[in-house]
Amino acid sequence: MQMSFGALELAERLKRDNVLMKIDALIEWEELRPKLTGLYKRELSHGGGQEPFDVLLMFKAILLGQWHSLSDAALEQALCND
């Protein structure tokens, strides 16, 4: 499987034995996409405004927030900081 640029950057930032790298290796993320697609009414309505974020990306962000006990604001801040 070819790594994306994001996965390459993540691998450079994290050690191989990092728990997040282990989880990434265990889960077939793309298999979850069909189950997640269509859960949000905004995604289905195609209403005006900004396109919604990718469902898989949002799912991963929610998991990180739960695993690290982050509020929505703290999760947003953590994702925006490099």
HUMO-V939752 format. One record per helix or strand of 3 or more residues. SS is the DSSP state (H for helix, E for strand). FROM is the first residue (numbers start at 1). LEN is the number of residues. Records with the same first field share a line. If there is no record, write none. Layout:
SS->FROM-LEN  FROM-LEN
//
This chain:
H->5-9  19-8  30-7  41-5  55-13  72-9
//
